[in-house]
Amino acid sequence: MIITTAILAKKLLLNRPQQIFLSTLFQTILTIPGRINFLSLSQYSSLSERTFRRWFSRGIELLTLNIELLLSTLKKINQREWIIAIDSVILEKSGKATYGLCRLWSSTVKSLINGIEFHCISLVDITAQTAFHLTAKQIISNDEQTKIEAYLHQLDTVKENLLAHTIYMVADGFYAKKSFIDGVTEMGFVLISKLRCDADLRYIYKGVQRKGRGRKRKYEGKVNPENRKGFNYIGMEANYKIYEGVFYGIRFKRNIKVVKLEENETGVITLLFSTDLKVPAKTIAKYYHYRF
């Protein structure tokens, strides 16, 4: 708390009332033994429930505070290897009046539940094999904005802070969509994600182009991940073989670096990809592994 109070007073552009409220809030959260809500916050502090509701309705960006905490507590932070991990978290709710309540798919229980969705952004320290949460935002999908658009809007508001540490962003296969890939690459990020086992990939045509008018040939033949055509063997890592290749993604309408991981015992194939064609295959596999 001493470090947090010093950062609030010195590093952030917050006025005195904001500093006092955040210091009280953090100390109260550490004090409460059970569930945290506005009522319990008022019971364990000198502030009323109405005061907490009023402050939370204003909204305070805590991303800068979290980054400053990392800078203050970690040594040689600029010499560490970082990646950005993003994912959605579904919080189950039993009430009916919660803002943003809807039916959502939960990968934890493998079914639809009543809940709300938060999109989380974290910095993962590859050296220490530890993730540090930076920010989260509730996602409300409606006719005016899709989930992907909401994710991109959140990333766009914090991209300067993220790009100051790394350009590599790791996400699961849900984010392997053209609209999301185009959005994050325009911001300056390199996306590493997962492909379906039957992903629609094409070999890049490297032959002689025909003369005359008409569109030039870009690709030829569909890629079959089960054979090794177009893939280069890189080596062994743990219990799987690593192959790499550059192919044209039909859905993404761009060339991508594809990494094939083949388990030695079962032969199960996992396909990863990167929007940067120069990232080593082992680095792609390592970064995706540390997403978990």
TORKOL-4160 file (C-alpha; in steps of 0.2 Angstrom, whole numbers, padded with zeros to 4 digits, m for minus):
292
<pt num="1" X="0000" Y="0000" Z="0000"/>
<pt num="2" X="0015" Y="0012" Z="0003"/>
<pt num="3" X="0020" Y="0010" Z="m0015"/>
<pt num="4" X="0002" Y="0012" Z="m0021"/>
<pt num="5" X="0000" Y="0028" Z="m0011"/>
<pt num="6" X="0016" Y="0035" Z="m0018"/>
<pt num="7" X="0012" Y="0031" Z="m0036"/>
<pt num="8" X="m0006" Y="0039" Z="m0034"/>
<pt num="9" X="0002" Y="0055" Z="m0027"/>
<pt num="10" X="0017" Y="0056" Z="m0039"/>
<pt num="11" X="0015" Y="0047" Z="m0055"/>
<pt num="12" X="m0004" Y="0048" Z="m0060"/>
<pt num="13" X="m0013" Y="0064" Z="m0065"/>
<pt num="14" X="m0026" Y="0062" Z="m0051"/>
<pt num="15" X="m0032" Y="0076" Z="m0040"/>
<pt num="16" X="m0032" Y="0074" Z="m0021"/>
<pt num="17" X="m0050" Y="0068" Z="m0019"/>
<pt num="18" X="m0047" Y="0054" Z="m0032"/>
<pt num="19" X="m0031" Y="0049" Z="m0023"/>
<pt num="20" X="m0039" Y="0048" Z="m0006"/>
<pt num="21" X="m0054" Y="0038" Z="m0013"/>
<pt num="22" X="m0042" Y="0025" Z="m0022"/>
<pt num="23" X="m0031" Y="0023" Z="m0007"/>
<pt num="24" X="m0047" Y="0020" Z="0004"/>
<pt num="25" X="m0054" Y="0008" Z="m0009"/>
<pt num="26" X="m0038" Y="m0003" Z="m0010"/>
<pt num="27" X="m0036" Y="m0004" Z="0009"/>
<pt num="28" X="m0054" Y="m0009" Z="0011"/>
<pt num="29" X="m0054" Y="m0022" Z="m0003"/>
<pt num="30" X="m0039" Y="m0031" Z="0007"/>
<pt num="31" X="m0049" Y="m0030" Z="0023"/>
<pt num="32" X="m0065" Y="m0038" Z="0017"/>
<pt num="33" X="m0065" Y="m0057" Z="0021"/>
<pt num="34" X="m0080" Y="m0061" Z="0009"/>
<pt num="35" X="m0089" Y="m0055" Z="m0006"/>
<pt num="36" X="m0085" Y="m0038" Z="m0012"/>
<pt num="37" X="m0099" Y="m0026" Z="m0016"/>
<pt num="38" X="m0104" Y="m0008" Z="m0013"/>
<pt num="39" X="m0113" Y="m0013" Z="0003"/>
<pt num="40" X="m0098" Y="m0023" Z="0010"/>
<pt num="41" X="m0086" Y="m0009" Z="0005"/>
<pt num="42" X="m0097" Y="0004" Z="0015"/>
<pt num="43" X="m0097" Y="m0008" Z="0031"/>
<pt num="44" X="m0078" Y="m0010" Z="0031"/>
<pt num="45" X="m0074" Y="0009" Z="0028"/>
<pt num="46" X="m0079" Y="0026" Z="0033"/>
<pt num="47" X="m0087" Y="0030" Z="0016"/>
<pt num="48" X="m0105" Y="0027" Z="0013"/>
<pt num="49" X="m0113" Y="0015" Z="0000"/>
<pt num="50" X="m0119" Y="0030" Z="m0010"/>
<pt num="51" X="m0101" Y="0037" Z="m0011"/>
<pt num="52" X="m0094" Y="0021" Z="m0018"/>
<pt num="53" X="m0108" Y="0021" Z="m0031"/>
<pt num="54" X="m0105" Y="0039" Z="m0036"/>
<pt num="55" X="m0086" Y="0036" Z="m0038"/>
<pt num="56" X="m0088" Y="0020" Z="m0048"/>
<pt num="57" X="m0101" Y="0029" Z="m0060"/>
<pt num="58" X="m0087" Y="0041" Z="m0064"/>
<pt num="59" X="m0074" Y="0029" Z="m0069"/>
<pt num="60" X="m0056" Y="0029" Z="m0066"/>
<pt num="61" X="m0043" Y="0022" Z="m0078"/>
<pt num="62" X="m0032" Y="0010" Z="m0068"/>
<pt num="63" X="m0021" Y="0004" Z="m0082"/>
<pt num="64" X="m0008" Y="0017" Z="m0079"/>
<pt num="65" X="m0008" Y="0013" Z="m0060"/>
<pt num="66" X="m0005" Y="m0006" Z="m0064"/>
<pt num="67" X="0009" Y="m0002" Z="m0076"/>
<pt num="68" X="0017" Y="0009" Z="m0063"/>
<pt num="69" X="0016" Y="m0004" Z="m0050"/>
<pt num="70" X="0025" Y="m0016" Z="m0062"/>
<pt num="71" X="0039" Y="m0003" Z="m0065"/>
<pt num="72" X="0041" Y="0000" Z="m0046"/>
<pt num="73" X="0041" Y="m0018" Z="m0041"/>
<pt num="74" X="0050" Y="m0028" Z="m0055"/>
<pt num="75" X="0069" Y="m0026" Z="m0058"/>
<pt num="76" X="0076" Y="m0023" Z="m0075"/>
<pt num="77" X="0058" Y="m0023" Z="m0083"/>
<pt num="78" X="0065" Y="m0017" Z="m0100"/>
<pt num="79" X="0076" Y="m0032" Z="m0101"/>
<pt num="80" X="0062" Y="m0044" Z="m0098"/>
<pt num="81" X="0053" Y="m0054" Z="m0112"/>
<pt num="82" X="0034" Y="m0049" Z="m0113"/>
<pt num="83" X="0019" Y="m0054" Z="m0122"/>
<pt num="84" X="0001" Y="m0047" Z="m0122"/>
<pt num="85" X="m0012" Y="m0060" Z="m0117"/>
<pt num="86" X="m0031" Y="m0056" Z="m0120"/>
<pt num="87" X="m0046" Y="m0066" Z="m0116"/>
<pt num="88" X="m0064" Y="m0065" Z="m0111"/>
<pt num="89" X="m0071" Y="m0070" Z="m0094"/>
<pt num="90" X="m0089" Y="m0074" Z="m0091"/>
<pt num="91" X="m0096" Y="m0070" Z="m0074"/>
<pt num="92" X="m0112" Y="m0080" Z="m0069"/>
<pt num="93" X="m0126" Y="m0070" Z="m0062"/>
<pt num="94" X="m0142" Y="m0076" Z="m0054"/>
<pt num="95" X="m0151" Y="m0060" Z="m0054"/>
<pt num="96" X="m0162" Y="m0052" Z="m0068"/>
<pt num="97" X="m0158" Y="m0033" Z="m0066"/>
<pt num="98" X="m0139" Y="m0034" Z="m0069"/>
<pt num="99" X="m0133" Y="m0022" Z="m0082"/>
<pt num="100" X="m0127" Y="m0032" Z="m0098"/>
<pt num="101" X="m0135" Y="m0048" Z="m0092"/>
<pt num="102" X="m0137" Y="m0061" Z="m0106"/>
<pt num="103" X="m0135" Y="m0079" Z="m0111"/>
<pt num="104" X="m0117" Y="m0082" Z="m0114"/>
<pt num="105" X="m0106" Y="m0098" Z="m0118"/>
<pt num="106" X="m0095" Y="m0103" Z="m0104"/>
<pt num="107" X="m0080" Y="m0114" Z="m0108"/>
<pt num="108" X="m0078" Y="m0118" Z="m0090"/>
<pt num="109" X="m0095" Y="m0127" Z="m0088"/>
<pt num="110" X="m0097" Y="m0131" Z="m0107"/>
<pt num="111" X="m0114" Y="m0123" Z="m0108"/>
<pt num="112" X="m0124" Y="m0107" Z="m0110"/>
<pt num="113" X="m0126" Y="m0098" Z="m0094"/>
<pt num="114" X="m0134" Y="m0081" Z="m0088"/>
<pt num="115" X="m0120" Y="m0069" Z="m0085"/>
<pt num="116" X="m0110" Y="m0054" Z="m0090"/>
<pt num="117" X="m0094" Y="m0054" Z="m0100"/>
<pt num="118" X="m0077" Y="m0045" Z="m0096"/>
<pt num="119" X="m0063" Y="m0043" Z="m0109"/>
<pt num="120" X="m0046" Y="m0044" Z="m0100"/>
<pt num="121" X="m0029" Y="m0038" Z="m0105"/>
<pt num="122" X="m0013" Y="m0044" Z="m0096"/>
<pt num="123" X="0006" Y="m0043" Z="m0098"/>
<pt num="124" X="0014" Y="m0060" Z="m0097"/>
<pt num="125" X="0032" Y="m0060" Z="m0091"/>
<pt num="126" X="0040" Y="m0075" Z="m0101"/>
<pt num="127" X="0056" Y="m0074" Z="m0090"/>
<pt num="128" X="0046" Y="m0076" Z="m0074"/>
<pt num="129" X="0032" Y="m0086" Z="m0082"/>
<pt num="130" X="0020" Y="m0074" Z="m0073"/>
<pt num="131" X="0005" Y="m0064" Z="m0079"/>
<pt num="132" X="0000" Y="m0047" Z="m0073"/>
<pt num="133" X="m0017" Y="m0041" Z="m0075"/>
<pt num="134" X="m0018" Y="m0023" Z="m0083"/>
<pt num="135" X="m0036" Y="m0019" Z="m0087"/>
<pt num="136" X="m0054" Y="m0026" Z="m0089"/>
<pt num="137" X="m0069" Y="m0020" Z="m0098"/>
<pt num="138" X="m0087" Y="m0026" Z="m0098"/>
<pt num="139" X="m0093" Y="m0030" Z="m0115"/>
<pt num="140" X="m0110" Y="m0026" Z="m0121"/>
<pt num="141" X="m0114" Y="m0033" Z="m0138"/>
<pt num="142" X="m0129" Y="m0025" Z="m0147"/>
<pt num="143" X="m0135" Y="m0021" Z="m0164"/>
<pt num="144" X="m0123" Y="m0005" Z="m0165"/>
<pt num="145" X="m0107" Y="m0014" Z="m0160"/>
<pt num="146" X="m0101" Y="m0032" Z="m0161"/>
<pt num="147" X="m0090" Y="m0041" Z="m0149"/>
<pt num="148" X="m0075" Y="m0039" Z="m0160"/>
<pt num="149" X="m0078" Y="m0021" Z="m0162"/>
<pt num="150" X="m0079" Y="m0019" Z="m0143"/>
<pt num="151" X="m0063" Y="m0028" Z="m0141"/>
<pt num="152" X="m0054" Y="m0017" Z="m0154"/>
<pt num="153" X="m0060" Y="m0001" Z="m0146"/>
<pt num="154" X="m0054" Y="m0007" Z="m0129"/>
<pt num="155" X="m0037" Y="m0011" Z="m0137"/>
<pt num="156" X="m0036" Y="0005" Z="m0146"/>
<pt num="157" X="m0038" Y="0016" Z="m0130"/>
<pt num="158" X="m0023" Y="0007" Z="m0122"/>
<pt num="159" X="m0012" Y="0003" Z="m0136"/>
<pt num="160" X="0001" Y="0016" Z="m0132"/>
<pt num="161" X="0004" Y="0009" Z="m0115"/>
<pt num="162" X="0005" Y="m0009" Z="m0122"/>
<pt num="163" X="0016" Y="m0005" Z="m0137"/>
<pt num="164" X="0029" Y="0003" Z="m0125"/>
<pt num="165" X="0033" Y="m0015" Z="m0119"/>
<pt num="166" X="0029" Y="m0027" Z="m0133"/>
<pt num="167" X="0021" Y="m0029" Z="m0150"/>
<pt num="168" X="0017" Y="m0048" Z="m0148"/>
<pt num="169" X="m0002" Y="m0051" Z="m0144"/>
<pt num="170" X="m0007" Y="m0069" Z="m0140"/>
<pt num="171" X="m0026" Y="m0075" Z="m0141"/>
<pt num="172" X="m0036" Y="m0091" Z="m0143"/>
<pt num="173" X="m0044" Y="m0097" Z="m0159"/>
<pt num="174" X="m0060" Y="m0086" Z="m0156"/>
<pt num="175" X="m0049" Y="m0071" Z="m0161"/>
<pt num="176" X="m0044" Y="m0078" Z="m0178"/>
<pt num="177" X="m0055" Y="m0067" Z="m0188"/>
<pt num="178" X="m0051" Y="m0056" Z="m0202"/>
<pt num="179" X="m0059" Y="m0040" Z="m0194"/>
<pt num="180" X="m0049" Y="m0043" Z="m0178"/>
<pt num="181" X="m0033" Y="m0047" Z="m0187"/>
<pt num="182" X="m0034" Y="m0031" Z="m0198"/>
<pt num="183" X="m0038" Y="m0021" Z="m0183"/>
<pt num="184" X="m0024" Y="m0026" Z="m0172"/>
<pt num="185" X="m0011" Y="m0026" Z="m0186"/>
<pt num="186" X="m0016" Y="m0008" Z="m0190"/>
<pt num="187" X="m0013" Y="m0003" Z="m0172"/>
<pt num="188" X="0005" Y="m0010" Z="m0174"/>
<pt num="189" X="0003" Y="m0027" Z="m0165"/>
<pt num="190" X="0008" Y="m0045" Z="m0171"/>
<pt num="191" X="m0005" Y="m0057" Z="m0167"/>
<pt num="192" X="m0002" Y="m0075" Z="m0163"/>
<pt num="193" X="m0017" Y="m0087" Z="m0162"/>
<pt num="194" X="m0023" Y="m0104" Z="m0166"/>
<pt num="195" X="m0031" Y="m0111" Z="m0182"/>
<pt num="196" X="m0044" Y="m0124" Z="m0184"/>
<pt num="197" X="m0037" Y="m0141" Z="m0189"/>
<pt num="198" X="m0046" Y="m0139" Z="m0206"/>
<pt num="199" X="m0041" Y="m0121" Z="m0209"/>
<pt num="200" X="m0043" Y="m0115" Z="m0227"/>
<pt num="201" X="m0025" Y="m0112" Z="m0232"/>
<pt num="202" X="m0018" Y="m0111" Z="m0249"/>
<pt num="203" X="0000" Y="m0114" Z="m0256"/>
<pt num="204" X="0008" Y="m0097" Z="m0262"/>
<pt num="205" X="0011" Y="m0098" Z="m0280"/>
<pt num="206" X="0029" Y="m0095" Z="m0284"/>
<pt num="207" X="0029" Y="m0100" Z="m0302"/>
<pt num="208" X="0030" Y="m0090" Z="m0318"/>
<pt num="209" X="0016" Y="m0078" Z="m0321"/>
<pt num="210" X="0007" Y="m0078" Z="m0337"/>
<pt num="211" X="0009" Y="m0062" Z="m0348"/>
<pt num="212" X="m0005" Y="m0051" Z="m0353"/>
<pt num="213" X="m0020" Y="m0043" Z="m0345"/>
<pt num="214" X="m0029" Y="m0051" Z="m0330"/>
<pt num="215" X="m0026" Y="m0054" Z="m0312"/>
<pt num="216" X="m0009" Y="m0062" Z="m0307"/>
<pt num="217" X="m0010" Y="m0079" Z="m0299"/>
<pt num="218" X="m0008" Y="m0078" Z="m0280"/>
<pt num="219" X="m0009" Y="m0096" Z="m0274"/>
<pt num="220" X="m0012" Y="m0114" Z="m0279"/>
<pt num="221" X="m0019" Y="m0130" Z="m0271"/>
<pt num="222" X="m0027" Y="m0132" Z="m0253"/>
<pt num="223" X="m0015" Y="m0136" Z="m0239"/>
<pt num="224" X="m0017" Y="m0152" Z="m0230"/>
<pt num="225" X="m0010" Y="m0151" Z="m0213"/>
<pt num="226" X="m0008" Y="m0170" Z="m0212"/>
<pt num="227" X="0005" Y="m0171" Z="m0225"/>
<pt num="228" X="0022" Y="m0161" Z="m0225"/>
<pt num="229" X="0021" Y="m0152" Z="m0241"/>
<pt num="230" X="0025" Y="m0134" Z="m0239"/>
<pt num="231" X="0031" Y="m0137" Z="m0221"/>
<pt num="232" X="0049" Y="m0136" Z="m0215"/>
<pt num="233" X="0054" Y="m0147" Z="m0201"/>
<pt num="234" X="0061" Y="m0136" Z="m0187"/>
<pt num="235" X="0065" Y="m0149" Z="m0173"/>
<pt num="236" X="0058" Y="m0157" Z="m0157"/>
<pt num="237" X="0051" Y="m0148" Z="m0142"/>
<pt num="238" X="0045" Y="m0158" Z="m0127"/>
<pt num="239" X="0034" Y="m0172" Z="m0134"/>
<pt num="240" X="0030" Y="m0164" Z="m0151"/>
<pt num="241" X="0038" Y="m0160" Z="m0168"/>
<pt num="242" X="0038" Y="m0143" Z="m0175"/>
<pt num="243" X="0035" Y="m0138" Z="m0193"/>
<pt num="244" X="0033" Y="m0121" Z="m0201"/>
<pt num="245" X="0027" Y="m0114" Z="m0217"/>
<pt num="246" X="0020" Y="m0098" Z="m0225"/>
<pt num="247" X="0003" Y="m0099" Z="m0233"/>
<pt num="248" X="m0011" Y="m0089" Z="m0239"/>
<pt num="249" X="m0026" Y="m0088" Z="m0227"/>
<pt num="250" X="m0042" Y="m0087" Z="m0237"/>
<pt num="251" X="m0053" Y="m0081" Z="m0223"/>
<pt num="252" X="m0039" Y="m0068" Z="m0218"/>
<pt num="253" X="m0035" Y="m0063" Z="m0236"/>
<pt num="254" X="m0016" Y="m0062" Z="m0231"/>
<pt num="255" X="m0001" Y="m0072" Z="m0230"/>
<pt num="256" X="0002" Y="m0080" Z="m0213"/>
<pt num="257" X="0016" Y="m0089" Z="m0204"/>
<pt num="258" X="0009" Y="m0106" Z="m0199"/>
<pt num="259" X="0017" Y="m0118" Z="m0186"/>
<pt num="260" X="0011" Y="m0136" Z="m0185"/>
<pt num="261" X="0014" Y="m0145" Z="m0169"/>
<pt num="262" X="0013" Y="m0164" Z="m0170"/>
<pt num="263" X="0012" Y="m0175" Z="m0155"/>
<pt num="264" X="0024" Y="m0190" Z="m0155"/>
<pt num="265" X="0013" Y="m0203" Z="m0147"/>
<pt num="266" X="m0005" Y="m0198" Z="m0154"/>
<pt num="267" X="0000" Y="m0189" Z="m0170"/>
<pt num="268" X="m0013" Y="m0175" Z="m0165"/>
<pt num="269" X="m0010" Y="m0159" Z="m0175"/>
<pt num="270" X="m0011" Y="m0141" Z="m0168"/>
<pt num="271" X="m0010" Y="m0127" Z="m0180"/>
<pt num="272" X="m0004" Y="m0110" Z="m0174"/>
<pt num="273" X="m0001" Y="m0094" Z="m0184"/>
<pt num="274" X="0007" Y="m0077" Z="m0183"/>
<pt num="275" X="0004" Y="m0061" Z="m0194"/>
<pt num="276" X="0022" Y="m0058" Z="m0194"/>
<pt num="277" X="0031" Y="m0070" Z="m0206"/>
<pt num="278" X="0048" Y="m0068" Z="m0198"/>
<pt num="279" X="0044" Y="m0074" Z="m0181"/>
<pt num="280" X="0053" Y="m0091" Z="m0177"/>
<pt num="281" X="0042" Y="m0106" Z="m0176"/>
<pt num="282" X="0048" Y="m0110" Z="m0158"/>
<pt num="283" X="0045" Y="m0093" Z="m0152"/>
<pt num="284" X="0027" Y="m0094" Z="m0159"/>
<pt num="285" X="0024" Y="m0111" Z="m0150"/>
<pt num="286" X="0032" Y="m0104" Z="m0134"/>
<pt num="287" X="0022" Y="m0088" Z="m0133"/>
<pt num="288" X="0006" Y="m0097" Z="m0136"/>
<pt num="289" X="0010" Y="m0110" Z="m0123"/>
<pt num="290" X="0013" Y="m0096" Z="m0110"/>
<pt num="291" X="m0005" Y="m0089" Z="m0114"/>
<pt num="292" X="m0011" Y="m0101" Z="m0102"/>
